[in-house]
Every structure is written in C-alpha cells, then in structure tokens.
Amino acid sequence: AETDWVALTDAGIVLDRFWLERLVRAAVGDGRAELVWGNYEPQADSWFTRCASLAYVTPPHQMGVGPVRDGFIASCLLRRDLWERAGGFPDLRAAEDGIFRRRVAEMGTRTAVAPEALARWRLQDGFRSTFRRFRTYSEVNARAGEQRRWHHGVARSYLIAVPFLMAAFHRRRWACVPVVGAAARVAKNIWQRREGRGISWALN
C-alpha cells in the first residue's frame, strides 16, 4: 500500500456498501485518530449459526455513539505508519489479530469508532466445520504462547468439574453441580447478548 491509510477486512466477511466511507468519515471527524474501529455482526441465518453467535461472538456494549462490539481487525481503518510501528501481523494462521491489537493498545494509540461501518461475519454452519475451525485456532494460539488468554480458562472450568464428577460415582446427584454450572454460564451468555430483547426471547 502507498496510501497513508489502510483498511483491513478478511475472508468470510460481507461489507456494507458504505463501510469504507463511514470509516473514513470517522477518521476525518476525529482528526487525531490513528485507528478507526468499525462494527460487526454475525451473519446468523440458520438455527445453528444463531446458537453459535450466542456461544462465542462478543456482545455489543453501549457507547456514546451507540452499541459497538469490541475492536475487530476485519473491520477497521488505520494509518499505514501505525501498522509499521506495531510490526504488522506475526506470521500465524490464527491469533495474529489479537496480538496485533494488543501491541496497538500498548502503544497508547488514539482510536475512533464508526458504529455504522458494518461488516457481517459468516459463521461456520455446522458442528463439524465449527470444531475444525476452533481446533485450528486452539493449536495456533497454543504455539503462539497465548494459552493464558484462552486455554487456561477452559482448563480451570474442567478442573472445577472433576471433583464433582468423581463424587458422582458414589452419589449421582453430585453430577448435577457441573451441569447446573454449565447451564448458568449458558444463561449468562444469552442474557448478555439479548440486545434489548425480553425474557421470552431469552427463554426461547
């Protein structure tokens, strides 16, 4: 790229027709920003992808400009010299976006937000393809030394469940404890992602 600004997106992303225009408008409007985060939504058009979006897509949070999800590399605009100072992406199949995002944050980069610059993310539509995708992510994240940001949390959940499952060999009712815990976590995820919808939606 030879331009001062570079827009980033990714495969499997569907961009709104005004996506780039809205990113640029936010950059011009701020004047001092070096990075503009757009917004994104999961493209959930089947029962499976609607469930998947509740399971692992970050929920939006309210800002002064409206509801926005956390910064997403596949929907952003940044100054080319920022990219160079941050060292670009590490050469990885996955985890490169998170590593780059942390580097940028540690540099104290001034950012702006363009909530209407919308990118739609196509989720994997099936258990097998979802498992394959996350298996790849998991392996590459581990090789990149990112275990504490993902694997350690999963391992803690398993370790908490183990004593109750072992106790269930003596009294079956102990098996209810990790099941109730997992159900509570699911309920929390759904409630956080309801985006203004009511209890009847969450129960459904």
C-alpha positions in Angstrom: 0.0 0.0 0.0 1.2 3.5 -0.8 -1.7 5.4 0.9 -1.5 7.0 4.3 -4.5 5.0 5.5 -5.2 1.2 5.0 -8.5 -0.6 5.5 -8.5 -4.1 6.8 -11.1 -6.9 6.3 -10.9 -10.7 5.9 -12.3 -13.7 4.0 -15.8 -14.7 5.1 -16.8 -11.1 5.7 -19.6 -9.3 3.9 -19.1 -5.5 3.9 -21.9 -2.9 4.0 -21.7 -0.8 0.8 -20.9 2.4 2.8 -18.4 0.6 5.1 -15.3 2.3 3.9 -17.0 5.7 3.6 -18.1 5.6 7.2 -14.7 4.5 8.4 -13.1 7.4 6.6 -15.7 9.9 7.9 -14.9 8.9 11.5 -11.1 9.3 10.8 -11.7 12.8 9.4 -14.1 13.7 12.1 -11.7 12.9 14.9 -8.6 14.4 13.2 -6.1 12.8 15.6 -7.1 9.2 15.5 -4.6 6.7 14.1 -7.1 3.8 14.1 -10.8 3.6 13.5 -12.7 0.6 14.6 -15.8 -0.3 12.5 -18.6 -2.5 13.8 -19.6 -6.1 13.0 -22.4 -8.5 13.3 -22.6 -12.3 13.0 -24.4 -13.4 9.8 -26.7 -15.8 11.7 -29.3 -17.0 9.2 -29.9 -20.6 10.4 -30.7 -22.2 13.7 -27.1 -23.4 14.2 -25.5 -20.1 13.5 -27.9 -18.2 15.7 -26.9 -20.6 18.6 -23.2 -20.2 17.6 -23.5 -16.4 17.8 -24.8 -16.6 21.3 -22.0 -19.0 22.2 -18.8 -17.2 21.1 -19.5 -13.8 19.4 -18.6 -10.9 21.7 -21.8 -9.0 22.7 -22.0 -5.3 21.9 -21.7 -2.6 24.6 -23.2 0.8 24.8 -21.0 3.8 23.9 -21.8 7.4 23.3 -22.1 6.7 19.6 -24.4 3.6 20.1 -23.9 -0.1 20.6 -20.5 -1.3 19.4 -18.7 -4.6 19.7 -15.0 -4.8 20.7 -12.4 -3.8 18.1 -12.4 -6.3 15.2 -9.4 -6.3 12.8 -11.6 -7.4 9.9 -13.5 -4.1 10.2 -11.0 -1.3 10.7 -9.1 1.6 9.2 -5.6 2.5 10.4 -2.6 4.7 9.4 0.0 2.8 7.5 2.8 4.1 9.7 0.9 2.7 12.8 0.9 -0.7 11.1 4.7 -0.4 10.5 5.4 0.8 14.1 3.4 -2.0 15.6 5.3 -4.6 13.4 2.3 -5.7 11.3 0.9 -9.2 11.9 3.0 -12.1 13.1 3.1 -14.8 10.5 0.4 -17.1 12.1 -2.6 -18.9 10.8 -4.6 -17.5 13.8 -4.1 -15.3 16.9 -2.3 -12.7 14.7 -5.2 -10.2 15.0 -5.3 -10.4 18.8 -1.5 -10.0 19.2 -1.5 -7.0 16.8 -4.5 -5.4 18.6 -2.6 -5.7 22.0 0.5 -4.1 20.5 -1.5 -1.2 19.2 -3.2 -0.7 22.6 0.1 -0.9 24.5 1.4 1.9 22.2 -1.3 4.2 23.5 -2.8 4.6 20.1 -5.7 7.1 19.8 -8.7 5.4 18.3 -12.1 6.4 17.0 -15.2 4.3 16.4 -17.5 4.1 13.4 -20.5 2.0 14.6 -22.4 2.2 11.3 -19.4 0.9 9.3 -20.8 -2.6 9.4 -19.1 -5.9 8.5 -21.1 -9.1 8.6 -19.1 -12.2 9.7 -20.2 -15.6 8.2 -20.2 -18.2 11.0 -19.5 -21.9 10.4 -22.8 -23.6 9.8 -22.4 -27.0 11.5 -20.7 -28.8 14.4 -18.0 -30.5 12.2 -16.9 -27.3 10.5 -17.1 -25.3 13.8 -14.9 -27.9 15.5 -12.3 -27.9 12.8 -12.1 -24.1 12.8 -11.7 -23.9 16.6 -9.2 -26.8 16.6 -7.0 -24.8 14.2 -7.5 -21.7 16.3 -6.6 -23.6 19.5 -3.5 -25.2 18.1 -2.1 -22.0 16.6 -2.9 -20.0 19.8 -1.0 -22.5 21.9 2.0 -22.4 19.5 1.9 -18.6 19.7 2.1 -18.7 23.5 -1.5 -17.4 24.0 -2.6 -20.2 26.3 -3.3 -18.0 29.3 -5.8 -15.9 27.2 -7.9 -19.0 26.3 -6.7 -22.5 27.3 -6.1 -21.7 31.0 -9.7 -20.5 31.4 -11.1 -23.7 29.8 -8.8 -25.8 31.9 -10.0 -24.2 35.1 -13.6 -25.0 34.2 -12.7 -28.6 33.6 -10.7 -28.8 36.9 -13.6 -27.4 38.9 -15.9 -30.0 37.4 -13.6 -33.0 38.0 -14.2 -33.5 41.8 -18.0 -33.4 41.3 -17.9 -35.9 38.5 -15.7 -38.2 40.6 -18.1 -37.9 43.6 -20.9 -38.8 41.2 -19.6 -42.4 41.2 -20.7 -42.6 44.8 -23.7 -40.3 44.7 -25.1 -39.5 41.3 -26.6 -36.2 42.4 -23.1 -34.6 42.6 -23.1 -34.7 38.8 -25.8 -32.1 38.9 -23.4 -29.5 40.1 -21.3 -29.1 36.9 -24.4 -29.4 34.8 -26.1 -26.6 36.7 -22.9 -24.5 36.4 -22.7 -25.1 32.7 -26.4 -24.1 32.3 -25.8 -21.0 34.4 -23.0 -20.0 32.1 -25.2 -20.5 29.0 -28.0 -18.4 30.6 -25.5 -15.6 31.3 -24.2 -15.7 27.7 -27.7 -15.5 26.3 -28.8 -12.7 28.7 -25.7 -10.6 27.8 -26.4 -11.0 24.1 -30.1 -10.3 24.2 -29.6 -6.7 22.9 -32.7 -5.3 24.4 -34.9 -8.3 23.8 -37.1 -9.6 26.6 -37.2 -12.6 28.8 -39.5 -14.6 26.5 -36.8 -14.3 23.7 -34.1 -15.4 26.2 -36.2 -18.4 27.3 -36.9 -19.4 23.7 
